[in-house]
């Protein structure tokens, strides 16, 4: 590895003045060269093919001549002992199984001192010689680092190649293991034209839509371009090893960015699944783009913002989301104009069986064509986030999930009292709130539904109906307060809930409080108005808009659907942030839901806690052909479409960026998700496992 050049300042007429490493770290069999030794000391061959080779003794050293003026020097004749004061290569400090760079200096210094002490040297190494030796060490170090880096890159390329082979193989659930593909065994996507279409990737939950996601992935596996860009979102999250599927996704995301630069467009990403998949997709994109100093040589170097893309690249090329509706309610897909049923679902539900698959395939092709078409508009979208209170580094609550057995009633009967049974919360942790948030009845409902989720969307709707009846008819468990007792909500600088508290209005009379960012199938609203206006002038009431930087708050009692003449809430458009405070005491907590995911929040000591939500991101989204201005208002907000971390001041933007990075590094898991010990300490029953 090291072939030192003759050191500066040596002359042929001088005795020993410098030395040359002829073969310090490789044997002649490994390519070391033997060269004439003039004006410097020829070190013995320290190592043979075996790293455990003994250093030469003084006797063998005297026969491997030290040459001065091309003649043998007797200066070392009779030198007893070992060179460098080392008897074996094992005495050299090792680094990674080989002598470290520092050992070179140590060895050379030891040799110089030995020779001087024994009187064999006529002149010690000069400062010039020492500088030359250090320069040689630096050169050797750089060569070694370059070789190691090249080896690592070759290793990574091989790992990626193997992962791609596995990734492009048949999906885990294929036609040979289950029902035939609903889109037909020969179904195809539209041919992708790189000169005409917008670069696209996809993150799809294969288990969603009664396995419609698996059928769509199976079609993608057969198609050029799509087979490299369509990913199972769960597999990507699980395989974050070096050279794993997350690395493959990152490569394709970087490639889509470069292609978009050439075309002058923004890349797009299909988020396929239920409403919660949109937040999951954001998590995966951020995880792929987050920097890792330990893997800087793999292209994960920090550009100064914690990500591998610069702020300018994030702003211009962060992929715009197109939501493929594969869930039950599909509020995100419906709001953006991509439908409330998966592509082809309507065609599969009517007509003769022989004509259903071709019709479904055509619907799927039309859907994909709209996503990759440059004519489909891209607009801004507000993303709200769970943040610590201003001035705090962490949230002051912990989370768990409702446990228990599947069926009508998941509670446990202990001495005649029905108790909630909790379990440790799964991923994801709450950070991104794209669609809505609410605390109270609906959070409890979604928690019970999560235990009893079905494969078929219609069966899921029946489950929701069954548990609505159950919650309303069953006795309230001791872990919950009556209604929203103990809850207060402020928006900006004003108190929103409970309303008219000074007049004796109590929070316990209400079952739900929250906000909408979009108009959903079951959670939707319009500006507050008298009954006459709600009946006669519905079109004049402003609906929630997903890019106006405001939240549309609502509050509801059990009889609110009757008063509102339907399930559309009366909303109040307000400035953020929203802060919900719960003071229920020890052994009490609060169900809440965001984007269709539910959790139970509590403080292990029983102290009051705060759920603080504010706008943290502006992201681009793609509007589909079914977008309806009447549902969500005009999508153009007047601002240029871009990606940005949000906040009124630079400090708030930095806090949002830091929170996102902590999420993708999985640091929020420990901060928010309660341990079994914390659940038990709060006075709750905890399910094993």
C-alpha positions as CSV (number, residue, x, y, z in Angstrom):
1,X,0.0,0.0,0.0
2,X,2.9,2.4,0.7
3,X,5.8,2.9,-1.6
4,X,7.7,5.9,0.0
5,X,9.7,8.1,-2.3
6,X,13.3,8.9,-1.2
7,X,13.1,11.6,1.4
8,X,14.4,15.0,0.7
9,X,17.9,16.1,1.6
10,X,19.7,12.8,1.1
11,X,23.0,12.5,-0.9
12,X,24.7,9.5,-2.2
13,X,27.9,10.4,-0.3
14,X,26.1,10.4,3.0
15,X,25.6,7.5,5.2
16,X,22.0,6.5,6.2
17,X,19.8,9.6,6.0
18,X,16.4,8.3,5.0
19,X,14.4,5.2,4.3
20,X,12.0,3.8,1.7
21,X,9.1,1.5,2.4
22,X,9.6,-1.2,-0.2
23,X,6.8,-3.5,0.9
24,X,5.4,-2.7,4.3
25,X,1.8,-4.0,3.8
26,X,2.0,-6.4,0.9
27,X,4.3,-9.3,0.0
28,X,6.1,-9.6,-3.3
29,X,3.3,-12.0,-4.3
30,X,0.9,-9.2,-3.9
31,X,2.6,-6.9,-6.3
32,X,5.4,-5.2,-4.3
33,X,8.4,-4.1,-6.4
34,X,12.0,-4.7,-5.5
35,X,14.1,-1.6,-6.5
36,X,17.8,-0.7,-6.2
37,X,18.5,0.8,-2.9
38,X,20.7,3.9,-3.0
39,X,21.1,6.6,-0.5
40,X,18.5,5.2,1.8
41,X,17.9,2.3,4.1
42,X,16.3,-0.8,2.6
43,X,14.0,-2.1,5.3
44,X,13.7,-5.9,5.5
45,X,10.6,-7.4,4.1
46,X,8.5,-7.2,7.2
47,X,5.6,-9.2,6.1
48,X,5.2,-12.3,4.0
49,X,1.9,-13.7,2.8
50,X,1.0,-14.4,6.4
51,X,0.2,-11.3,8.5
52,X,1.7,-13.1,11.4
53,X,5.1,-13.2,9.9
54,X,7.9,-12.4,12.3
55,X,10.0,-9.3,11.8
56,X,13.5,-10.0,10.7
57,X,16.1,-10.4,13.3
58,X,19.3,-8.4,13.4
59,X,21.2,-11.4,12.0
60,X,18.9,-11.6,8.9
61,X,18.9,-7.8,8.7
62,X,22.7,-7.8,8.4
63,X,22.5,-10.0,5.4
64,X,19.8,-7.8,3.7
65,X,22.3,-5.0,3.2
66,X,21.9,-1.5,4.1
67,X,23.4,0.2,1.1
68,X,25.3,3.4,1.1
69,X,27.0,4.5,-2.1
70,X,25.8,1.2,-3.6
71,X,28.1,-0.7,-1.2
72,X,27.2,-2.8,1.8
73,X,27.4,-0.9,5.0
74,X,28.7,-2.6,8.1
75,X,27.0,-0.1,10.3
76,X,24.3,-2.6,11.4
77,X,26.6,-5.6,11.6
78,X,26.4,-7.3,14.9
79,X,23.2,-5.3,15.9
80,X,21.5,-7.5,18.4
81,X,17.8,-7.5,19.0
82,X,15.0,-6.5,16.7
83,X,14.3,-3.5,14.5
84,X,12.0,-0.9,15.9
85,X,12.1,-2.7,19.2
86,X,9.2,-4.9,17.9
87,X,9.5,-8.7,17.8
88,X,6.3,-9.4,15.9
89,X,3.9,-7.6,13.6
90,X,1.3,-8.2,16.3
91,X,3.2,-5.5,18.3
92,X,2.1,-2.9,15.7
93,X,-1.1,-1.1,16.5
94,X,-3.9,-2.4,14.3
95,X,-6.8,-0.6,12.7
96,X,-9.4,-2.7,10.9
97,X,-7.1,-5.8,11.1
98,X,-4.1,-4.0,9.6
99,X,-1.4,-1.7,11.0
100,X,-2.8,1.8,11.4
101,X,-1.5,4.9,9.8
102,X,-0.1,6.0,13.2
103,X,2.0,2.9,13.4
104,X,4.1,4.1,10.5
105,X,5.1,7.2,12.4
106,X,5.6,5.2,15.6
107,X,7.7,2.5,13.8
108,X,9.9,5.1,12.0
109,X,10.4,7.1,15.2
110,X,11.3,3.9,17.1
111,X,13.8,2.9,14.4
112,X,15.4,6.3,14.4
113,X,15.7,6.3,18.1
114,X,17.1,2.8,18.2
115,X,19.8,3.6,15.7
116,X,20.8,6.8,17.4
117,X,20.9,5.1,20.8
118,X,23.2,2.3,19.5
119,X,25.5,4.7,17.8
120,X,24.8,3.4,14.4
121,X,23.5,6.7,13.0
122,X,25.9,9.4,11.7
123,X,23.0,11.8,11.2
124,X,19.4,11.8,12.5
125,X,16.5,12.6,10.2
126,X,16.2,16.2,9.5
127,X,13.1,18.3,9.7
128,X,12.8,18.1,5.9
129,X,13.0,14.3,6.1
130,X,10.3,14.3,8.8
131,X,8.0,16.5,6.7
132,X,8.5,14.3,3.7
133,X,7.7,11.2,5.8
134,X,4.5,12.9,7.1
135,X,3.6,13.8,3.5
136,X,4.1,10.2,2.5
137,X,1.8,9.1,5.4
138,X,-0.9,11.5,4.2
139,X,-0.6,10.2,0.6
140,X,-0.9,6.6,1.8
141,X,-3.9,7.5,4.0
142,X,-5.7,9.2,1.1
143,X,-5.0,6.2,-1.2
144,X,-6.3,3.9,1.4
145,X,-9.5,5.9,2.0
146,X,-10.1,6.1,-1.8
147,X,-9.7,2.3,-2.1
148,X,-12.1,1.8,0.9
149,X,-14.6,4.2,-0.6
150,X,-14.4,2.4,-4.0
151,X,-14.9,-0.9,-2.3
152,X,-17.9,0.4,-0.4
153,X,-19.5,1.8,-3.5
154,X,-19.0,-1.6,-5.3
155,X,-20.6,-3.3,-2.3
156,X,-23.6,-0.9,-2.3
157,X,-24.1,-1.3,-6.0
158,X,-24.2,-5.1,-5.6
159,X,-26.7,-4.8,-2.6
160,X,-28.9,-2.5,-4.7
161,X,-28.8,-4.9,-7.6
162,X,-29.9,-7.8,-5.5
163,X,-32.7,-5.8,-3.8
164,X,-34.0,-4.7,-7.3
165,X,-34.1,-8.3,-8.4
166,X,-36.2,-9.2,-5.4
167,X,-38.3,-6.0,-5.7
168,X,-39.1,-6.6,-9.4
169,X,-40.0,-10.2,-8.8
170,X,-43.6,-11.5,-8.3
171,X,-45.4,-9.7,-5.4
172,X,-45.8,-11.6,-2.2
173,X,-49.5,-12.0,-2.9
174,X,-49.9,-12.9,-6.6
175,X,-52.4,-14.5,-8.8
176,X,-51.2,-18.0,-8.3
177,X,-51.9,-17.7,-4.5
178,X,-55.3,-16.0,-4.7
179,X,-58.1,-14.8,-6.9
180,X,-57.3,-13.7,-10.4
181,X,-56.4,-10.1,-11.0
182,X,-59.6,-8.0,-11.1
183,X,-58.1,-5.9,-13.9
184,X,-57.4,-9.0,-16.0
185,X,-54.3,-11.2,-16.3
186,X,-53.0,-9.2,-19.3
187,X,-53.9,-5.7,-17.9
188,X,-51.4,-2.9,-18.8
189,X,-50.7,0.7,-17.8
190,X,-50.5,3.4,-20.5
191,X,-47.0,3.4,-22.1
192,X,-44.8,6.0,-20.4
193,X,-43.3,8.6,-22.8
194,X,-40.3,10.3,-21.1
195,X,-40.5,13.2,-23.6
196,X,-44.2,13.9,-22.9
197,X,-45.2,12.6,-19.5
198,X,-44.4,13.8,-16.0
199,X,-42.0,11.6,-14.0
200,X,-43.9,9.6,-11.4
201,X,-43.4,7.2,-8.5
202,X,-45.9,5.3,-6.4
203,X,-46.1,4.2,-2.7
204,X,-49.0,1.8,-2.5
205,X,-50.5,-0.2,0.4
206,X,-51.0,-3.6,-1.3
207,X,-53.4,-4.8,1.3
208,X,-55.8,-1.9,0.9
209,X,-59.0,-1.8,-1.2
210,X,-59.8,-5.5,-0.6
211,X,-56.4,-6.2,-2.1
212,X,-57.0,-3.9,-5.1
213,X,-53.6,-2.5,-4.2
214,X,-52.0,-5.9,-4.8
215,X,-53.6,-6.2,-8.2
216,X,-52.4,-2.8,-9.2
217,X,-48.8,-3.6,-8.1
218,X,-49.0,-6.9,-10.1
219,X,-49.8,-4.9,-13.2
220,X,-47.0,-2.5,-12.5
221,X,-44.5,-5.4,-12.2
222,X,-45.1,-6.2,-15.9
223,X,-44.6,-2.7,-17.3
224,X,-41.4,-1.0,-18.2
225,X,-40.7,2.2,-16.2
226,X,-43.5,1.5,-13.7
227,X,-41.8,-1.7,-12.5
228,X,-38.9,0.4,-11.3
229,X,-41.1,3.2,-9.8
230,X,-44.0,1.5,-8.0
231,X,-43.3,0.4,-4.4
232,X,-45.2,-1.3,-1.6
233,X,-45.1,1.4,1.0
234,X,-44.9,-1.1,3.9
235,X,-41.9,-2.9,2.4
236,X,-40.0,0.3,1.9
237,X,-40.5,1.3,5.5
238,X,-39.5,-2.1,6.8
239,X,-36.3,-2.4,4.6
240,X,-34.2,0.6,5.7
241,X,-30.9,-1.3,5.7
242,X,-28.0,-0.2,3.6
243,X,-28.7,-1.3,0.0
244,X,-32.3,-2.1,1.0
245,X,-35.6,-1.0,-0.5
246,X,-35.5,2.5,1.0
247,X,-32.2,3.0,-0.8
248,X,-33.7,1.8,-4.1
249,X,-36.7,4.2,-3.6
250,X,-34.2,7.0,-2.9
251,X,-32.3,6.3,-6.1
252,X,-35.6,6.5,-8.1
253,X,-36.6,9.7,-6.4
254,X,-33.3,11.3,-7.2
255,X,-33.6,10.1,-10.8
256,X,-37.1,11.5,-11.0
257,X,-35.8,14.8,-9.8
258,X,-33.1,14.9,-12.5
259,X,-35.6,14.0,-15.2
260,X,-37.9,16.8,-13.9
261,X,-35.1,19.3,-14.1
262,X,-34.6,18.5,-17.8
263,X,-38.4,18.7,-18.5
264,X,-39.0,21.8,-16.3
265,X,-41.7,20.0,-14.3
266,X,-42.3,18.8,-10.7
267,X,-42.2,15.0,-10.2
268,X,-45.3,13.3,-8.8
269,X,-45.9,10.5,-6.4
270,X,-49.0,8.3,-6.1
271,X,-50.1,7.6,-2.5
272,X,-52.2,4.5,-2.7
273,X,-54.3,3.5,0.3
274,X,-56.7,5.0,2.9
275,X,-56.6,8.5,4.1
276,X,-53.8,7.8,6.6
277,X,-51.6,6.8,3.7
278,X,-51.0,10.4,2.7
279,X,-49.3,11.1,6.0
280,X,-47.4,7.8,5.6
281,X,-46.2,8.8,2.2
282,X,-44.9,12.1,3.5
283,X,-43.0,10.2,6.1
284,X,-41.4,7.9,3.6
285,X,-40.3,10.8,1.2
286,X,-38.8,12.6,4.2
287,X,-37.0,9.5,5.4
288,X,-35.6,8.9,1.9
289,X,-34.3,12.5,1.7
290,X,-32.9,12.8,5.2
291,X,-29.2,13.1,5.5
292,X,-27.0,10.5,7.3
293,X,-23.4,11.7,8.1
294,X,-22.3,8.1,8.5
295,X,-23.3,7.4,4.9
296,X,-22.1,10.6,3.3
297,X,-20.0,8.5,0.8
298,X,-23.3,6.8,-0.3
299,X,-24.7,10.1,-1.3
300,X,-26.4,11.0,2.0
301,X,-24.4,14.0,2.8
302,X,-26.1,16.9,4.5
303,X,-26.7,20.0,2.3
304,X,-27.0,22.2,5.4
305,X,-30.7,21.6,6.2
306,X,-30.7,18.0,7.4
307,X,-31.6,16.7,3.9
308,X,-29.7,15.5,0.9
309,X,-31.6,18.0,-1.3
310,X,-31.0,21.7,-0.9
311,X,-33.8,24.1,0.1
312,X,-34.1,25.1,-3.5
313,X,-34.4,21.5,-4.7
314,X,-37.0,20.7,-2.0
315,X,-39.0,23.8,-3.0
316,X,-39.0,23.0,-6.8
317,X,-38.9,19.2,-6.9
318,X,-40.6,17.8,-3.8
319,X,-43.0,15.4,-5.4
320,X,-46.7,16.4,-5.8
321,X,-49.0,13.9,-4.2
322,X,-51.8,12.2,-6.2
323,X,-54.0,10.1,-3.9
324,X,-55.2,6.7,-5.1
325,X,-58.4,5.9,-3.1
326,X,-58.0,2.4,-1.7
327,X,-59.5,2.9,1.8
328,X,-63.0,3.1,3.2
329,X,-64.0,6.8,3.2
330,X,-61.2,8.1,0.9
331,X,-61.7,11.8,1.9
332,X,-58.3,12.8,0.6
333,X,-58.8,11.2,-2.8
334,X,-62.3,12.6,-3.1
335,X,-61.3,16.1,-2.1
336,X,-58.5,16.2,-4.7
337,X,-60.7,14.8,-7.5
338,X,-59.3,11.3,-7.7
339,X,-62.5,9.6,-6.6
340,X,-63.8,7.8,-3.5
341,X,-63.4,4.3,-4.9
342,X,-60.3,2.7,-6.4
343,X,-59.9,3.0,-10.2
344,X,-62.2,0.5,-11.9
345,X,-64.3,-0.3,-8.8
346,X,-67.5,1.0,-10.5
347,X,-66.9,-1.0,-13.6
348,X,-66.4,-4.1,-11.6
349,X,-69.7,-3.7,-9.9
350,X,-71.9,-3.7,-13.0
351,X,-72.2,-5.5,-16.4
352,X,-71.5,-9.1,-17.4
353,X,-68.5,-10.8,-15.8
354,X,-66.6,-11.2,-19.1
355,X,-66.8,-7.4,-19.7
356,X,-65.9,-6.3,-16.1
357,X,-62.1,-6.8,-16.2
358,X,-61.6,-4.9,-19.5
359,X,-63.7,-2.0,-18.3
360,X,-61.8,-1.9,-15.0
361,X,-58.5,-2.0,-16.9
362,X,-59.6,0.9,-19.0
363,X,-60.6,2.9,-15.9
364,X,-57.3,2.2,-14.4
365,X,-55.4,3.3,-17.5
366,X,-57.4,6.5,-17.6
367,X,-56.6,7.2,-13.9
368,X,-52.8,6.6,-14.5
369,X,-52.9,8.7,-17.6
370,X,-54.4,11.7,-15.7
371,X,-51.6,11.4,-13.0
372,X,-48.7,11.5,-15.6
373,X,-50.4,14.1,-17.8
374,X,-48.8,17.6,-17.6
375,X,-52.3,19.0,-18.0
376,X,-53.3,17.9,-14.5
377,X,-52.9,21.0,-12.3
378,X,-50.7,21.1,-9.2
379,X,-51.7,23.3,-6.3
380,X,-50.7,24.1,-2.7
381,X,-51.9,22.1,0.3
382,X,-51.7,23.0,4.0
383,X,-50.3,20.3,6.3
384,X,-51.0,20.8,10.0
385,X,-48.8,19.1,12.6
386,X,-48.6,18.0,16.3
387,X,-46.0,20.2,17.9
388,X,-44.8,20.9,21.5
389,X,-46.0,24.0,23.1
390,X,-44.0,27.2,22.2
391,X,-40.8,27.1,24.3
392,X,-41.0,23.3,25.0
393,X,-38.9,20.6,23.3
394,X,-41.3,17.7,23.8
395,X,-45.0,17.1,24.2
396,X,-46.4,16.6,27.7
397,X,-48.6,13.6,26.9
398,X,-48.2,10.0,26.2
399,X,-50.1,7.8,23.7
400,X,-51.5,4.2,23.7
401,X,-54.2,2.4,21.7
402,X,-57.4,0.7,22.7
403,X,-56.9,-3.0,23.1
404,X,-59.4,-5.8,23.9
405,X,-61.1,-8.6,22.0
406,X,-62.7,-8.2,18.6
407,X,-66.5,-8.0,18.7
408,X,-69.3,-5.8,20.0
409,X,-67.6,-4.7,23.2
410,X,-63.8,-4.7,23.7
411,X,-64.0,-3.6,27.3
412,X,-63.0,-5.9,30.2
413,X,-65.5,-6.7,33.1
414,X,-63.8,-6.4,36.4
415,X,-66.0,-6.8,39.5
416,X,-69.0,-5.7,37.6
417,X,-67.4,-2.6,36.0
418,X,-66.6,-2.3,32.3
419,X,-63.0,-1.0,32.0
420,X,-61.0,0.0,28.9
421,X,-58.1,-2.2,28.1
422,X,-55.1,-0.5,26.6
423,X,-52.0,-1.6,24.6
424,X,-48.9,0.0,23.4
425,X,-49.3,2.3,20.4
426,X,-48.2,1.2,17.0
427,X,-46.7,3.4,14.3
428,X,-47.2,5.9,12.9
429,X,-46.9,8.5,15.7
430,X,-49.0,11.6,15.1
431,X,-47.2,14.4,13.3
432,X,-48.8,15.2,10.0
433,X,-52.6,16.1,10.0
434,X,-53.6,16.5,6.4
435,X,-57.4,16.2,6.6
436,X,-58.9,16.6,10.0
437,X,-58.5,16.2,13.8
438,X,-61.1,15.7,16.5
439,X,-61.2,14.6,20.1
440,X,-64.1,12.7,21.8
441,X,-66.7,10.4,20.3
442,X,-65.2,9.9,16.8
443,X,-61.8,9.1,18.2
444,X,-63.4,6.4,20.4
445,X,-65.3,5.1,17.4
446,X,-62.2,4.8,15.2
447,X,-60.3,3.1,18.1
448,X,-63.0,0.4,18.3
449,X,-63.1,0.1,14.5
450,X,-59.3,-0.4,14.3
451,X,-59.7,-3.6,16.4
452,X,-62.5,-4.9,14.1
453,X,-61.3,-3.7,10.7
454,X,-62.4,-5.8,7.7
455,X,-61.1,-6.4,4.2
456,X,-64.2,-5.3,2.4
457,X,-65.1,-1.5,2.4
458,X,-68.8,-2.2,2.8
459,X,-68.1,-4.5,5.8
460,X,-66.1,-1.7,7.3
461,X,-69.0,0.7,7.0
462,X,-71.2,-1.8,8.8
463,X,-68.5,-2.0,11.6
464,X,-68.7,1.7,12.0
465,X,-72.5,1.6,12.4
466,X,-72.3,-1.2,14.9
467,X,-69.9,0.6,17.2
468,X,-71.8,3.9,17.0
469,X,-74.7,2.0,18.5
470,X,-72.4,0.3,21.0
471,X,-70.8,3.5,22.3
472,X,-74.1,5.3,22.7
473,X,-75.8,2.4,24.4
474,X,-73.0,1.1,26.7
475,X,-72.1,2.4,30.2
476,X,-69.3,4.9,30.2
477,X,-66.0,3.4,31.4
478,X,-64.3,5.0,34.4
479,X,-61.3,5.9,32.2
480,X,-63.3,8.5,30.3
481,X,-65.0,11.7,31.5
482,X,-68.6,12.5,30.7
483,X,-68.6,14.0,27.3
484,X,-65.7,16.5,26.9
485,X,-65.5,17.3,30.6
486,X,-62.0,18.7,31.4
487,X,-61.4,19.8,27.8
488,X,-60.7,23.4,26.7
489,X,-59.6,24.6,23.3
490,X,-58.0,27.9,22.2
491,X,-57.4,29.1,18.7
492,X,-54.8,31.7,18.3
493,X,-55.3,34.1,21.2
494,X,-59.0,33.4,21.8
495,X,-60.9,30.6,23.5
496,X,-63.0,28.4,21.3
497,X,-64.3,25.7,23.5
498,X,-66.4,25.4,25.6
499,X,-68.5,28.2,24.1
500,X,-70.2,30.7,26.4
501,X,-68.5,29.1,29.4
502,X,-69.1,32.3,31.3
503,X,-72.8,31.6,31.0
504,X,-72.5,28.2,32.6
505,X,-72.2,26.2,29.3
506,X,-70.3,23.0,30.2
507,X,-68.0,20.9,28.1
508,X,-69.6,17.7,29.4
509,X,-72.6,18.5,27.2
510,X,-70.5,18.1,24.0
511,X,-69.2,14.9,22.4
512,X,-66.8,16.2,19.8
513,X,-64.5,19.1,19.1
514,X,-62.0,19.5,16.3
515,X,-61.3,21.0,12.9
516,X,-61.5,20.2,9.2
517,X,-58.9,20.9,6.5
518,X,-61.0,19.3,3.8
519,X,-64.6,18.3,3.4
520,X,-64.9,14.6,4.0
521,X,-67.6,12.1,3.6
522,X,-68.5,12.0,7.3
523,X,-66.5,14.9,8.7
524,X,-67.3,18.0,6.7
525,X,-68.7,21.4,7.3
526,X,-69.5,24.9,6.1
527,X,-69.5,28.3,7.8
528,X,-71.8,28.7,10.7
529,X,-75.2,30.1,9.7
530,X,-78.9,30.2,11.0
531,X,-81.2,27.3,10.1
532,X,-83.0,29.3,7.4
533,X,-79.7,30.0,5.7
534,X,-78.6,26.4,6.0
535,X,-81.8,25.3,4.2
536,X,-82.2,28.0,1.6
537,X,-78.7,29.3,0.8
538,X,-76.4,26.3,1.3
539,X,-74.2,27.3,-1.7
540,X,-73.4,30.7,-0.1
541,X,-71.7,29.2,3.0
542,X,-68.0,28.9,2.6
543,X,-66.6,25.4,2.9
544,X,-63.2,24.4,4.3
545,X,-60.3,25.2,1.9
546,X,-57.2,23.1,2.1
547,X,-54.8,25.9,1.2
548,X,-56.0,29.1,3.0
549,X,-53.7,28.6,6.0
550,X,-56.8,28.5,8.3
551,X,-58.5,25.8,10.3
552,X,-62.3,25.3,10.2
553,X,-63.2,24.5,13.8
554,X,-66.4,22.6,14.8
555,X,-68.0,21.4,18.0
556,X,-70.9,19.0,18.3
557,X,-73.4,17.5,20.7
558,X,-75.2,14.2,20.3
559,X,-78.2,16.1,18.8
560,X,-76.1,18.2,16.5
561,X,-76.9,16.2,13.4
562,X,-80.6,17.0,14.0
563,X,-80.0,20.7,14.6
564,X,-77.7,20.9,11.6
565,X,-80.2,19.1,9.3
566,X,-77.5,16.5,8.5
567,X,-74.0,15.5,9.4
568,X,-72.3,18.6,7.9
569,X,-70.9,20.5,10.9
570,X,-71.3,24.2,11.4
571,X,-67.7,25.4,11.2
572,X,-65.8,28.5,12.3
573,X,-62.9,29.6,10.1
574,X,-60.1,30.7,12.5
575,X,-56.4,31.4,12.6
576,X,-54.1,28.7,14.0
577,X,-52.6,27.3,16.0
578,X,-55.1,25.2,17.9
579,X,-54.3,24.1,21.5
580,X,-56.5,21.5,23.2
581,X,-55.9,21.2,27.0
582,X,-57.2,18.2,29.0
583,X,-57.3,18.3,32.8
584,X,-59.0,15.1,33.8
585,X,-56.8,13.8,36.6
586,X,-55.0,10.5,37.0
587,X,-56.5,7.5,35.5
588,X,-58.3,9.6,32.9
589,X,-57.5,10.2,29.2
590,X,-59.0,11.3,25.9
591,X,-59.5,9.6,22.6
592,X,-58.6,11.6,19.5
593,X,-58.3,10.8,15.8
594,X,-56.4,12.4,12.9
595,X,-56.8,11.4,9.3
596,X,-58.6,8.2,10.2
597,X,-56.0,7.0,12.8
598,X,-57.0,7.0,16.5
599,X,-55.0,7.1,19.8
600,X,-55.7,7.5,23.5
601,X,-53.8,10.5,25.1
602,X,-53.0,10.7,28.8
603,X,-50.4,12.0,31.3
604,X,-48.9,9.2,33.4
605,X,-48.9,11.5,36.5
606,X,-52.4,12.8,35.9
607,X,-51.2,16.3,35.2
608,X,-53.0,18.5,32.6
609,X,-51.6,18.0,29.0
610,X,-51.8,19.9,25.7
611,X,-52.3,18.8,22.1
612,X,-50.9,21.7,20.1
613,X,-51.5,21.7,16.4
614,X,-50.3,24.3,13.9
615,X,-49.5,24.6,10.2
616,X,-46.0,23.1,9.6
617,X,-45.8,22.4,5.8
618,X,-46.9,23.6,2.5
619,X,-46.9,20.7,0.0
620,X,-47.8,20.3,-3.7
621,X,-50.7,18.1,-4.7
622,X,-52.1,17.0,-8.0
623,X,-55.8,17.6,-8.8
624,X,-57.7,14.8,-10.5
625,X,-60.4,15.0,-13.2
626,X,-63.2,14.7,-10.6
627,X,-62.2,17.8,-8.7
628,X,-65.3,19.9,-7.8
629,X,-64.9,23.6,-6.9
630,X,-68.3,23.5,-5.1
631,X,-67.0,20.9,-2.6
632,X,-63.8,22.7,-1.5
633,X,-63.7,26.1,-3.1
634,X,-61.3,27.3,-5.7
635,X,-57.9,25.6,-5.3
636,X,-55.7,28.5,-6.4
637,X,-54.5,30.3,-3.3
638,X,-52.7,33.1,-5.2
639,X,-49.3,31.9,-4.1
640,X,-46.8,30.0,-6.3
641,X,-47.0,26.2,-5.8
642,X,-44.0,25.0,-3.8
643,X,-42.9,23.0,-0.9
644,X,-41.9,24.9,2.3
645,X,-41.7,24.5,6.1
646,X,-44.1,27.0,7.6
647,X,-44.0,29.4,10.5
648,X,-44.4,33.2,11.1
649,X,-40.7,33.5,12.1
650,X,-37.5,31.7,11.1
651,X,-37.4,30.0,14.5
652,X,-40.9,28.4,13.9
653,X,-39.8,27.1,10.5
654,X,-36.7,25.6,12.0
655,X,-38.8,24.0,14.7
656,X,-41.1,22.4,12.1
657,X,-38.0,21.1,10.1
658,X,-36.4,19.7,13.2
659,X,-39.7,18.0,14.2
660,X,-39.9,16.3,10.8
661,X,-36.3,15.1,11.1
662,X,-36.9,13.8,14.6
663,X,-39.9,11.9,13.2
664,X,-38.0,10.1,10.4
665,X,-35.2,9.3,12.8
666,X,-37.8,7.6,14.9
667,X,-37.0,9.8,17.9
668,X,-40.7,10.7,18.4
669,X,-41.6,7.1,19.0
670,X,-39.9,7.2,22.4
671,X,-41.2,10.7,23.1
672,X,-44.9,10.0,22.4
673,X,-45.6,6.3,22.7
674,X,-46.1,5.1,26.2
675,X,-44.3,2.0,27.6
676,X,-46.2,-0.7,29.3
677,X,-44.9,0.6,32.6
678,X,-46.2,4.1,31.9
679,X,-49.7,2.7,31.0
680,X,-49.9,0.7,34.2
681,X,-48.6,3.7,36.3
682,X,-51.4,5.8,34.9
683,X,-53.9,3.3,36.4
684,X,-55.0,1.7,33.1
685,X,-55.3,-2.0,32.3
686,X,-52.6,-3.0,29.8
687,X,-52.9,-5.8,27.3
688,X,-49.9,-8.2,27.1
689,X,-47.5,-7.9,24.2
